């Protein structure tokens, strides 16, 4: 699991992170909490991944978060 903090949202609040790029990582799942406003440090959701090992899953979620 990798948390998604408000820091990954663009400064322009009308925009969102690039969810399509993150979801292109195989086995990845996106969980958003439905909060209306993103702020630096505020937990907005998380990414999870299923993989053969826990190390592989960590690698997948971190790769996906970098794509945002």
N, C-alpha and C positions, 0 to 999 in steps of 0.2 A: 504494500500500500504506500502511496505517496500523497500527502496532503496537497491541496490546491488552495493557496492563500490569495488574498485579494491582490497581491503583488503581480500575479501573472496576467491580470486584466489590463488592457491598454488604458492610458491616461484619459482618452476620450471614452466616456461612459456609454456612448452609443454603440461601441464596438465590443466584441467578445474575443476571447482567445481562439486560436485556430483548432477547434474541436476535431474537425475532419482529419487534420494531420496527426493528432494524437491517437484518434481511433483507428488509424491505418495500421497501428502496431497490432500484430495478431495476439489474440487472447486478452486484450485490454478491455476494461469496463470503466465507464465514467459515472460518477455519483455526484450530482449537484444538489445542494441543500435548498435551492429556491430563494436565496436571500436577494433582496432587491438592489442592494448597493454593496459594491466591492470596496474595501478599504485595506490599506497596507496592513498585513499581519492578521487579517480576519480570515478564519477558515470558511471557505466557500464550497468545498467539496473534496473529493479524493478520487484517485485512480487506483484500481486494483487489477491484478493480472493473474491468470492461471498458467502455470508452467510445470515442467517435469521436476524442477527443484526450486527451493525458495530463492536461491541465488539468481536463477534465471528469471523468476518473477520480479525480483527487485530490479534487475537489469531492464526488463521490459517497461516497468512503470517509470523509471527514471528517464529512459529513452523517450517515452511518450511525453513526459512533462517538459523535456527540453524542446520538443516540437511546438509547444504552445507559443 
